[in-house]
Every structure is written in C-alpha cells, then in structure tokens.
Amino acid sequence: MLLTYEQVRTYGLPATEGKSGDPRWSAFARRYGFDPRRPVQWEVEALEPAELQRLVLAAVDPYIDRTVLAQQIAREEKQRRALADFLCGWGADGRR
C-alpha cells in the first residue's frame, strides 16, 4: 500500500531516511520541493491502525463483488458450523 503526498501532509506523518538508489526520488523531490540529494520516505505503519484500516477498506470497496462476497461468507459460516460440530463430538464417545 502506498500513501499519497496529500495523505502524508494531512496526517502529519514523520519522514524517515529514504533509499538513496531510488530512481523515482529526483522527480518526486523536484515536484514537491525536496532536496534531491537527501531522499526521505514515509511509512504507512505510522498511521493509526483504525485509520489505516479505513483507508484500505475505502480503496478496495469499489472493486468488491457483493454477491461473491456474500457467497464466500456463507461458505465460511457453513465450514465453521461443521468444524464446531466435529469438535463438540470429539472425545464424547471415547472415539475419534
């Protein structure tokens, strides 16, 4: 996952030393007024976990097929019930 520069500014994320060999740095530095000789970067982990989750969900939401998701959730629930039934019976009659 990548952050936009606007997100970095909005959240006031701290910069850390960037990769000196990143070929994209000079263009980015020129565009946003950074020193091209001193690359910096921002870590997505600097966001609060709840905000990071919100951003990820908002980014993928337009691509979710709700029908497929509902079918998958139903399949997983059926598997959970089958596993719970199996575990409830484990050892009850001395076998398994």
MMTF fields as JSON, N, C-alpha, C and O atoms, coordinates in Angstrom:
{
  "mmtfVersion": "1.0.0",
  "mmtfProducer": "UNKNOWN",
  "numBonds": 383,
  "numAtoms": 384,
  "numGroups": 96,
  "numChains": 1,
  "numModels": 1,
  "chainsPerModel": [1],
  "groupsPerChain": [96],
  "chainIdList": ["A"],
  "bondAtomList": [4, 2, 8, 6, 12, 10, 16, 14, 20, 18, 24, 22, 28, 26, 32, 30, 36, 34, 40, 38, 44, 42, 48, 46, 52, 50, 56, 54, 60, 58, 64, 62, 68, 66, 72, 70, 76, 74, 80, 78, 84, 82, 88, 86, 92, 90, 96, 94, 100, 98, 104, 102, 108, 106, 112, 110, 116, 114, 120, 118, 124, 122, 128, 126, 132, 130, 136, 134, 140, 138, 144, 142, 148, 146, 152, 150, 156, 154, 160, 158, 164, 162, 168, 166, 172, 170, 176, 174, 180, 178, 184, 182, 188, 186, 192, 190, 196, 194, 200, 198, 204, 202, 208, 206, 212, 210, 216, 214, 220, 218, 224, 222, 228, 226, 232, 230, 236, 234, 240, 238, 244, 242, 248, 246, 252, 250, 256, 254, 260, 258, 264, 262, 268, 266, 272, 270, 276, 274, 280, 278, 284, 282, 288, 286, 292, 290, 296, 294, 300, 298, 304, 302, 308, 306, 312, 310, 316, 314, 320, 318, 324, 322, 328, 326, 332, 330, 336, 334, 340, 338, 344, 342, 348, 346, 352, 350, 356, 354, 360, 358, 364, 362, 368, 366, 372, 370, 376, 374, 380, 378],
  "bondOrderList": [1, 1, 1, 1, 1, 1, 1, 1, 1, 1, 1, 1, 1, 1, 1, 1, 1, 1, 1, 1, 1, 1, 1, 1, 1, 1, 1, 1, 1, 1, 1, 1, 1, 1, 1, 1, 1, 1, 1, 1, 1, 1, 1, 1, 1, 1, 1, 1, 1, 1, 1, 1, 1, 1, 1, 1, 1, 1, 1, 1, 1, 1, 1, 1, 1, 1, 1, 1, 1, 1, 1, 1, 1, 1, 1, 1, 1, 1, 1, 1, 1, 1, 1, 1, 1, 1, 1, 1, 1, 1, 1, 1, 1, 1, 1],
  "groupList": [{"groupName": "MET", "atomNameList": ["N", "CA", "C", "O"], "elementList": ["N", "C", "C", "O"], "formalChargeList": [0, 0, 0, 0], "bondAtomList": [1, 0, 2, 1, 3, 2], "bondOrderList": [1, 1, 2], "singleLetterCode": "M", "chemCompType": "L-PEPTIDE LINKING"}, {"groupName": "LEU", "atomNameList": ["N", "CA", "C", "O"], "elementList": ["N", "C", "C", "O"], "formalChargeList": [0, 0, 0, 0], "bondAtomList": [1, 0, 2, 1, 3, 2], "bondOrderList": [1, 1, 2], "singleLetterCode": "L", "chemCompType": "L-PEPTIDE LINKING"}, {"groupName": "THR", "atomNameList": ["N", "CA", "C", "O"], "elementList": ["N", "C", "C", "O"], "formalChargeList": [0, 0, 0, 0], "bondAtomList": [1, 0, 2, 1, 3, 2], "bondOrderList": [1, 1, 2], "singleLetterCode": "T", "chemCompType": "L-PEPTIDE LINKING"}, {"groupName": "TYR", "atomNameList": ["N", "CA", "C", "O"], "elementList": ["N", "C", "C", "O"], "formalChargeList": [0, 0, 0, 0], "bondAtomList": [1, 0, 2, 1, 3, 2], "bondOrderList": [1, 1, 2], "singleLetterCode": "Y", "chemCompType": "L-PEPTIDE LINKING"}, {"groupName": "GLU", "atomNameList": ["N", "CA", "C", "O"], "elementList": ["N", "C", "C", "O"], "formalChargeList": [0, 0, 0, 0], "bondAtomList": [1, 0, 2, 1, 3, 2], "bondOrderList": [1, 1, 2], "singleLetterCode": "E", "chemCompType": "L-PEPTIDE LINKING"}, {"groupName": "GLN", "atomNameList": ["N", "CA", "C", "O"], "elementList": ["N", "C", "C", "O"], "formalChargeList": [0, 0, 0, 0], "bondAtomList": [1, 0, 2, 1, 3, 2], "bondOrderList": [1, 1, 2], "singleLetterCode": "Q", "chemCompType": "L-PEPTIDE LINKING"}, {"groupName": "VAL", "atomNameList": ["N", "CA", "C", "O"], "elementList": ["N", "C", "C", "O"], "formalChargeList": [0, 0, 0, 0], "bondAtomList": [1, 0, 2, 1, 3, 2], "bondOrderList": [1, 1, 2], "singleLetterCode": "V", "chemCompType": "L-PEPTIDE LINKING"}, {"groupName": "ARG", "atomNameList": ["N", "CA", "C", "O"], "elementList": ["N", "C", "C", "O"], "formalChargeList": [0, 0, 0, 0], "bondAtomList": [1, 0, 2, 1, 3, 2], "bondOrderList": [1, 1, 2], "singleLetterCode": "R", "chemCompType": "L-PEPTIDE LINKING"}, {"groupName": "GLY", "atomNameList": ["N", "CA", "C", "O"], "elementList": ["N", "C", "C", "O"], "formalChargeList": [0, 0, 0, 0], "bondAtomList": [1, 0, 2, 1, 3, 2], "bondOrderList": [1, 1, 2], "singleLetterCode": "G", "chemCompType": "PEPTIDE LINKING"}, {"groupName": "PRO", "atomNameList": ["N", "CA", "C", "O"], "elementList": ["N", "C", "C", "O"], "formalChargeList": [0, 0, 0, 0], "bondAtomList": [1, 0, 2, 1, 3, 2], "bondOrderList": [1, 1, 2], "singleLetterCode": "P", "chemCompType": "L-PEPTIDE LINKING"}, {"groupName": "ALA", "atomNameList": ["N", "CA", "C", "O"], "elementList": ["N", "C", "C", "O"], "formalChargeList": [0, 0, 0, 0], "bondAtomList": [1, 0, 2, 1, 3, 2], "bondOrderList": [1, 1, 2], "singleLetterCode": "A", "chemCompType": "L-PEPTIDE LINKING"}, {"groupName": "LYS", "atomNameList": ["N", "CA", "C", "O"], "elementList": ["N", "C", "C", "O"], "formalChargeList": [0, 0, 0, 0], "bondAtomList": [1, 0, 2, 1, 3, 2], "bondOrderList": [1, 1, 2], "singleLetterCode": "K", "chemCompType": "L-PEPTIDE LINKING"}, {"groupName": "SER", "atomNameList": ["N", "CA", "C", "O"], "elementList": ["N", "C", "C", "O"], "formalChargeList": [0, 0, 0, 0], "bondAtomList": [1, 0, 2, 1, 3, 2], "bondOrderList": [1, 1, 2], "singleLetterCode": "S", "chemCompType": "L-PEPTIDE LINKING"}, {"groupName": "ASP", "atomNameList": ["N", "CA", "C", "O"], "elementList": ["N", "C", "C", "O"], "formalChargeList": [0, 0, 0, 0], "bondAtomList": [1, 0, 2, 1, 3, 2], "bondOrderList": [1, 1, 2], "singleLetterCode": "D", "chemCompType": "L-PEPTIDE LINKING"}, {"groupName": "TRP", "atomNameList": ["N", "CA", "C", "O"], "elementList": ["N", "C", "C", "O"], "formalChargeList": [0, 0, 0, 0], "bondAtomList": [1, 0, 2, 1, 3, 2], "bondOrderList": [1, 1, 2], "singleLetterCode": "W", "chemCompType": "L-PEPTIDE LINKING"}, {"groupName": "PHE", "atomNameList": ["N", "CA", "C", "O"], "elementList": ["N", "C", "C", "O"], "formalChargeList": [0, 0, 0, 0], "bondAtomList": [1, 0, 2, 1, 3, 2], "bondOrderList": [1, 1, 2], "singleLetterCode": "F", "chemCompType": "L-PEPTIDE LINKING"}, {"groupName": "ILE", "atomNameList": ["N", "CA", "C", "O"], "elementList": ["N", "C", "C", "O"], "formalChargeList": [0, 0, 0, 0], "bondAtomList": [1, 0, 2, 1, 3, 2], "bondOrderList": [1, 1, 2], "singleLetterCode": "I", "chemCompType": "L-PEPTIDE LINKING"}, {"groupName": "CYS", "atomNameList": ["N", "CA", "C", "O"], "elementList": ["N", "C", "C", "O"], "formalChargeList": [0, 0, 0, 0], "bondAtomList": [1, 0, 2, 1, 3, 2], "bondOrderList": [1, 1, 2], "singleLetterCode": "C", "chemCompType": "L-PEPTIDE LINKING"}],
  "groupTypeList": [0, 1, 1, 2, 3, 4, 5, 6, 7, 2, 3, 8, 1, 9, 10, 2, 4, 8, 11, 12, 8, 13, 9, 7, 14, 12, 10, 15, 10, 7, 7, 3, 8, 15, 13, 9, 7, 7, 9, 6, 5, 14, 4, 6, 4, 10, 1, 4, 9, 10, 4, 1, 5, 7, 1, 6, 1, 10, 10, 6, 13, 9, 3, 16, 13, 7, 2, 6, 1, 10, 5, 5, 16, 10, 7, 4, 4, 11, 5, 7, 7, 10, 1, 10, 13, 15, 1, 17, 8, 14, 8, 10, 13, 8, 7, 7],
  "groupIdList": [1, 2, 3, 4, 5, 6, 7, 8, 9, 10, 11, 12, 13, 14, 15, 16, 17, 18, 19, 20, 21, 22, 23, 24, 25, 26, 27, 28, 29, 30, 31, 32, 33, 34, 35, 36, 37, 38, 39, 40, 41, 42, 43, 44, 45, 46, 47, 48, 49, 50, 51, 52, 53, 54, 55, 56, 57, 58, 59, 60, 61, 62, 63, 64, 65, 66, 67, 68, 69, 70, 71, 72, 73, 74, 75, 76, 77, 78, 79, 80, 81, 82, 83, 84, 85, 86, 87, 88, 89, 90, 91, 92, 93, 94, 95, 96],
  "secStructList": [7, 7, 7, 7, 2, 2, 2, 2, 2, 2, 2, 6, 7, 7, 7, 3, 3, 7, 7, 6, 6, 7, 6, 6, 2, 2, 2, 2, 2, 2, 2, 2, 6, 7, 7, 6, 6, 1, 7, 3, 3, 7, 7, 4, 4, 4, 1, 7, 2, 2, 2, 2, 2, 2, 2, 2, 2, 2, 2, 2, 4, 4, 4, 7, 7, 2, 2, 2, 2, 2, 2, 2, 2, 2, 2, 2, 2, 2, 2, 2, 2, 2, 2, 2, 2, 2, 2, 2, 2, 6, 6, 6, 6, 1, 7, 7],
  "xCoordList": [0.847, 0.0, 0.891, 1.92, 0.485, 1.229, 0.404, -0.827, 1.115, 0.471, 0.637, 1.646, -0.342, -0.177, 0.515, 0.511, 1.099, 1.743, 0.71, 1.001, -0.491, -1.565, -1.893, -2.145, -1.894, -2.144, -1.024, -1.278, 0.205, 1.349, 1.152, 1.35, 0.763, 0.552, -0.662, -0.595, -1.756, -2.983, -2.765, -3.226, -2.064, -1.86, -0.606, -0.366, 0.184, 1.393, 2.375, 2.969, 2.544, 3.405, 4.878, 5.292, 5.672, 7.099, 7.859, 7.563, 8.827, 9.668, 10.833, 11.326, 11.259, 12.464, 13.406, 13.016, 14.636, 15.626, 15.177, 14.795, 15.233, 14.795, 15.924, 17.07, 15.591, 16.558, 17.339, 16.759, 18.638, 19.464, 19.451, 19.696, 19.177, 19.209, 17.862, 17.743, 16.849, 15.513, 15.491, 15.652, 15.296, 15.33, 14.154, 14.199, 13.121, 11.957, 12.113, 11.358, 13.096, 13.21, 13.422, 12.749, 14.334, 14.624, 13.391, 13.178, 12.58, 11.366, 10.389, 9.778, 10.243, 9.363, 9.876, 9.106, 11.182, 11.788, 11.565, 11.213, 11.768, 11.547, 10.086, 9.781, 9.197, 7.763, 7.274, 6.426, 7.81, 7.299, 8.282, 8.04, 9.379, 10.299, 11.22, 11.574, 11.614, 12.56, 13.967, 14.151, 14.948, 16.347, 16.58, 16.458, 16.911, 17.106, 18.267, 18.333, 19.19, 20.345, 20.048, 20.845, 18.897, 18.565, 17.161, 16.184, 17.073, 15.754, 15.124, 15.809, 13.839, 13.062, 11.886, 11.527, 11.31, 10.132, 9.234, 9.652, 8.002, 7.024, 6.488, 6.231, 6.323, 5.856, 4.352, 3.853, 3.64, 2.203, 1.875, 0.793, 2.812, 2.604, 2.535, 2.148, 2.905, 2.834, 1.39, 1.111, 0.486, -0.937, -1.516, -1.043, -2.53, -3.262, -3.881, -4.384, -3.858, -4.396, -5.83, -6.154, -6.68, -8.078, -8.169, -8.995, -7.337, -7.349, -6.772, -7.276, -5.722, -5.146, -6.201, -6.351, -6.924, -7.979, -9.051, -9.516, -9.437, -10.456, -9.987, -10.759, -8.728, -8.188, -8.141, -8.484, -7.719, -7.636, -9.038, -9.254, -9.981, -11.346, -11.962, -12.656, -11.715, -12.245, -11.619, -12.278, -10.344, -9.657, -10.15, -10.231, -10.483, -10.89, -12.407, -12.871, -13.172, -14.63, -15.234, -16.127, -14.786, -15.404, -15.191, -15.881, -14.25, -13.922, -14.524, -14.3, -15.28, -15.846, -17.15, -18.06, -17.215, -18.44, -19.253, -18.912, -20.317, -21.094, -21.73, -21.87, -22.111, -22.703, -21.666, -21.943, -20.49, -19.419, -19.013, -18.775, -18.935, -18.583, -19.616, -19.244, -20.891, -21.948, -21.867, -22.047, -21.595, -21.466, -20.279, -20.375, -19.182, -17.987, -18.222, -17.808, -18.877, -19.178, -20.086, -19.886, -21.079, -21.978, -21.206, -21.445, -20.288, -19.461, -18.612, -18.514, -17.997, -17.146, -17.962, -17.495, -19.17, -20.028, -20.413, -20.441, -20.706, -21.033, -19.837, -20.007, -18.64, -17.429, -17.204, -16.791, -17.472, -17.328, -18.276, -17.892, -19.527, -20.518, -20.096, -20.211, -19.608, -19.174, -17.992, -17.941, -17.066, -15.914, -16.351, -15.873, -17.269, -17.769, -18.482, -18.288, -19.303, -19.994, -18.985, -19.151, -17.959, -16.931, -16.221, -16.003, -15.862, -15.149, -16.018, -15.522, -17.318, -18.23, -18.314, -18.466, -18.219, -18.297, -16.963, -16.918, -15.887, -14.544, -14.438, -14.582, -14.19, -13.963, -15.233, -15.157, -16.388, -17.631, -17.948, -18.516, -17.593, -17.895, -16.617, -16.636, -15.509, -14.247, -13.544, -12.457, -14.144, -13.522, -13.117, -13.225, -12.652, -12.192, -10.776, -10.18],
  "yCoordList": [-1.168, 0.0, 1.229, 1.27, 2.214, 3.461, 4.607, 4.594, 5.589, 6.819, 7.875, 7.904, 8.733, 9.887, 10.985, 10.958, 11.934, 13.04, 13.848, 14.364, 13.955, 14.659, 13.958, 14.623, 12.622, 11.897, 12.143, 12.311, 12.163, 12.435, 13.792, 13.933, 14.782, 16.128, 16.172, 16.76, 15.563, 15.569, 14.947, 15.481, 13.82, 13.111, 13.572, 13.138, 14.435, 14.925, 13.814, 13.796, 12.883, 11.732, 12.126, 12.945, 11.542, 11.86, 11.205, 10.076, 11.916, 11.376, 10.611, 10.952, 9.576, 8.843, 8.867, 9.239, 8.472, 8.473, 7.511, 6.373, 7.992, 7.187, 6.377, 6.451, 5.615, 4.774, 5.638, 6.285, 5.643, 6.522, 6.118, 6.961, 4.872, 4.437, 4.464, 3.956, 5.034, 5.031, 5.957, 7.169, 5.409, 6.221, 7.21, 8.144, 7.0, 7.889, 9.125, 10.087, 9.098, 10.167, 11.539, 12.49, 11.68, 13.031, 13.704, 14.895, 12.969, 13.569, 13.954, 15.022, 13.097, 13.391, 14.622, 15.517, 14.645, 15.765, 17.082, 18.087, 17.082, 18.307, 18.737, 19.916, 17.776, 18.089, 18.684, 19.577, 18.186, 18.615, 19.458, 19.745, 19.85, 20.777, 20.165, 20.832, 18.921, 18.273, 18.337, 18.593, 18.102, 18.061, 16.747, 15.678, 16.806, 15.561, 14.714, 13.519, 15.324, 14.566, 13.85, 13.025, 14.157, 13.559, 12.936, 13.564, 11.704, 11.074, 10.811, 10.459, 10.985, 10.659, 9.777, 9.692, 9.138, 8.311, 8.339, 8.755, 7.894, 7.853, 6.44, 5.797, 5.965, 4.598, 4.587, 5.359, 3.723, 3.6, 3.149, 3.438, 2.442, 1.974, 3.124, 2.911, 4.333, 5.487, 5.94, 6.707, 5.47, 5.8, 5.004, 3.913, 5.559, 4.821, 3.595, 3.704, 2.433, 1.214, 1.365, 0.877, 2.022, 2.174, 3.028, 2.759, 4.042, 4.9, 4.158, 4.29, 3.382, 2.573, 1.591, 1.424, 0.947, 0.022, 0.754, 0.244, 1.929, 2.704, 3.044, 2.924, 3.468, 3.82, 2.603, 2.701, 1.461, 0.246, -0.175, -0.48, -0.189, -0.594, 0.359, -0.078, 1.641, 2.624, 2.425, 2.633, 2.022, 1.831, 0.597, 0.613, -0.473, -1.705, -1.818, -2.606, -1.046, -1.153, -1.102, -1.897, -0.204, -0.157, -1.428, -1.633, -2.277, -3.462, -4.745, -5.828, -4.634, -5.814, -6.209, -5.395, -7.463, -8.022, -8.533, -9.559, -7.83, -8.143, -9.533, -10.19, -9.983, -11.315, -12.384, -13.313, -12.256, -13.218, -13.174, -14.218, -11.992, -11.86, -12.558, -13.283, -12.352, -12.993, -14.513, -15.221, -15.016, -16.46, -17.004, -18.064, -16.292, -16.738, -16.723, -17.645, -15.693, -15.614, -16.773, -17.369, -17.096, -18.215, -19.538, -20.38, -19.724, -20.943, -21.066, -22.141, -19.945, -19.963, -20.259, -20.978, -19.716, -19.979, -21.458, -22.058, -22.036, -23.468, -24.303, -25.275, -23.928, -24.638, -24.485, -25.438, -23.293, -23.07, -23.976, -24.585, -24.05, -24.899, -26.365, -27.085, -26.801, -28.199, -28.481, -29.537, -27.566, -27.74, -27.736, -28.545, -26.819, -26.767, -28.068, -28.599, -28.589, -29.859, -30.986, -31.823, -31.012, -32.043, -31.954, -32.968, -30.733, -30.556, -30.893, -31.412, -30.595, -30.925, -32.435, -32.914, -33.177, -34.632, -35.291, -36.491, -34.532, -35.092, -35.624, -34.871, -36.898, -37.489, -37.762, -38.329, -37.388, -37.585, -39.063, -39.455, -39.876, -41.31, -42.143, -43.365, -41.453, -42.177, -42.533, -43.111, -42.199, -42.498, -41.209, -40.13, -41.316, -40.235, -39.948, -39.069],
  "zCoordList": [0.0, 0.0, 0.0, 0.674, -0.755, -0.827, -0.27, -0.304, 0.24, 0.69, -0.378, -1.082, -0.5, -1.378, -0.569, 0.662, -1.262, -0.564, 0.213, 1.292, -0.334, 0.379, 1.698, 2.703, 1.705, 2.949, 3.956, 5.149, 3.474, 4.356, 5.026, 6.232, 4.239, 4.786, 5.711, 6.791, 5.302, 6.097, 7.472, 8.481, 7.51, 8.771, 9.519, 10.646, 8.909, 9.557, 9.883, 10.961, 8.942, 9.192, 9.168, 8.347, 10.071, 10.113, 8.963, 8.571, 8.437, 7.363, 7.978, 9.054, 7.273, 7.652, 6.459, 5.353, 6.693, 5.6, 4.513, 4.784, 3.277, 2.145, 1.538, 1.982, 0.532, -0.178, -1.158, -2.03, -1.011, -1.847, -3.316, -4.178, -3.623, -5.014, -5.705, -6.821, -5.089, -5.686, -6.902, -6.752, -8.104, -9.314, -9.426, -10.227, -8.629, -8.692, -7.813, -7.951, -6.905, -5.916, -6.536, -6.139, -7.498, -8.02, -8.599, -8.373, -9.337, -9.906, -8.796, -8.849, -7.805, -6.68, -5.921, -5.572, -5.676, -4.931, -5.667, -5.049, -6.971, -7.756, -7.689, -7.509, -7.834, -7.859, -6.539, -6.534, -5.416, -4.111, -3.302, -2.129, -3.923, -3.274, -2.237, -1.265, -2.415, -1.504, -2.085, -3.275, -1.233, -1.666, -2.408, -1.811, -3.693, -4.459, -3.949, -4.237, -3.188, -2.676, -1.367, -0.921, -0.738, 0.557, 0.51, 0.919, 0.012, -0.099, 1.269, 2.229, 1.332, 2.525, 2.116, 0.942, 3.099, 2.837, 4.062, 5.143, 3.887, 4.958, 5.044, 4.026, 6.253, 6.461, 6.718, 7.537, 6.025, 6.197, 7.627, 8.138, 8.269, 9.628, 10.637, 11.786, 10.222, 11.116, 11.334, 12.256, 10.496, 10.67, 11.842, 12.161, 12.468, 13.498, 12.827, 11.709, 13.481, 12.86, 12.356, 11.273, 13.11, 12.672, 11.41, 10.538, 11.309, 10.118, 8.92, 7.804, 9.143, 8.068, 7.55, 6.34, 8.456, 8.049, 7.241, 6.222, 7.684, 6.968, 5.557, 4.606, 5.412, 4.092, 3.171, 1.993, 3.705, 2.884, 2.433, 1.26, 3.369, 3.011, 1.99, 1.072, 2.142, 1.185, -0.199, -1.217, -0.231, -1.513, -2.253, -3.481, -1.536, -2.213, -2.398, -3.222, -1.647, -1.683, -3.091, -3.386, -3.964, -5.304, -6.129, -7.127, -5.731, -6.518, -5.941, -6.482, -4.857, -4.206, -4.896, -5.053, -5.3, -5.858, -4.672, -4.084, -4.319, -3.119, -3.182, -2.15, -4.355, -4.488, -4.163, -3.404, -4.73, -4.468, -2.994, -2.386, -2.425, -1.014, -0.128, 0.795, -0.391, 0.4, 0.29, 1.281, -0.921, -1.113, -0.317, 0.301, -0.335, 0.382, 1.891, 2.594, 2.383, 3.82, 4.232, 5.291, 3.405, 3.692, 3.711, 4.577, 2.767, 2.731, 3.993, 4.584, 4.4, 5.589, 6.843, 7.726, 6.933, 8.088, 8.14, 9.215, 6.991, 6.926, 7.396, 8.132, 6.973, 7.403, 8.913, 9.574, 9.46, 10.91, 11.699, 12.698, 11.225, 11.907, 11.856, 12.848, 10.696, 10.557, 11.49, 12.12, 11.579, 12.462, 13.927, 14.722, 14.285, 15.667, 16.017, 17.11, 15.107, 15.339, 15.533, 16.421, 14.723, 14.828, 16.175, 16.837, 16.578, 17.841, 19.053, 20.053, 18.959, 20.055, 20.235, 21.359, 19.164, 19.223, 19.545, 19.816, 19.521, 19.746, 21.164, 22.128, 21.291, 22.604, 23.387, 24.477, 22.885, 23.636, 23.812, 24.831, 22.846, 22.947, 23.078, 22.93, 23.357, 23.542, 22.242, 22.262, 21.13, 19.834, 19.147, 19.73, 17.909, 17.033, 17.331, 16.708]
}
